[in-house]
């Protein structure tokens, strides 16, 4: 049984993650702008100069501090749900990998705990593998928030950044990509397993260009930690979500969880439901500097089949009914 102190530490850790995820970028962007019109304008000016000089760092491997990834707060975050990491095969450190993480959910909780932090000791389970999680480029342009993300090891999810990581001389590089992206968050309905994947082939082209093995990863329970209001795909609300997503690169969602002081109250904290992240077997991919569409389609199909097999093999042990199957969009 967890002590009351432990429960509070877990709840505070989750609160910290949620509020940094939702509000940190906006808060510091407004703060830097506000300070320009006060007697502290020099602070904003100095930071903006630094931002200009450091603008390209997210495309050149970022700036990770391992101590931030191993911070105790992430252990409490992991224990709150709890979040588990299941290894199904070795990832030899003599090659590179493109890791596809599914589903996005609302806040990528499973991907964050297992690939951004060392809460589940990823580096010990997969020795010699250096993970580089990637996120939207515009997040790495927001004042202060960009530095926070880079200190955790995140880089930009664009071609230049990904090519830089996978072109490093030392093998064992693994870029972790949430393939479904922001669009997939619109399908984060509890009990459903719907992935935006059929037309997402850029990660396969990346793997082919570098001869990096593809690794399917699925986080069971990711969609169950929040209640979610889904709109029909032919509704004006859904059209608004898609339009904003195209312009702003993120999908506005209506979701809610529990409160900080009571599991029975409404709030923005996720429900304490287990998340199990299963890392599948690597799919060998040959190097093709200019892959053809046929090659891309072939390995994309192999990846989808491997992901579906991974889901079917582990779903019942993770509390998913045998009648439930993956839906690809």
Number of C-alpha atoms within 10 A of each C-alpha: 5 8 8 9 9 14 15 16 18 21 22 18 20 26 18 14 18 17 13 15 13 12 11 18 21 15 15 15 15 11 13 19 14 13 15 14 11 10 8 12 14 13 12 19 15 11 14 15 11 12 18 11 10 12 14 15 17 26 20 15 22 24 17 18 12 13 12 17 19 17 13 13 18 24 21 21 23 25 22 23 22 15 26 20 21 16 16 12 11 13 23 15 17 11 17 26 29 28 27 24 25 29 29 29 31 25 20 18 27 30 27 17 23 23 27 24 25 22 24 20 16 19 15 10 14 17 14 15 21 19 24 26 24 24 19 16 17 12 16 25 20 17 24 18 21 22 21 18 20 22 18 22 24 27 30 26 20 15 12 12 21 23 18 12 20 26 13 12 8 12 17 22 23 26 26 23 23 23 21 22 24 22 21 21 24 25 23 28 21 15 14 16 22 23 22 21 17 12 11 13 16 14 21 24 22 22 27 25 18 19 20 26 23 28 22 24 27 26 28 26 25 29 27 21 25 25 18 20 13 15 16 9 11 8 9 11 13 18 14 13 17 20 14 14 15 13 9 11 17 17 22 17 17 13 16 17 19 19 17 18 11 9 14 10 10 13 17 17 22 26 18 19 15 22 23 23 25 23 23 24 19 22 16 16 17 15 16 15 13 10 16 12 10 9 16 19 15 12 21 22 15 14 19 15 13 20 22 17 14 19 24 17 11 16 19 13 12 17 12 18 11 10 8 14 15 14 12 13 12
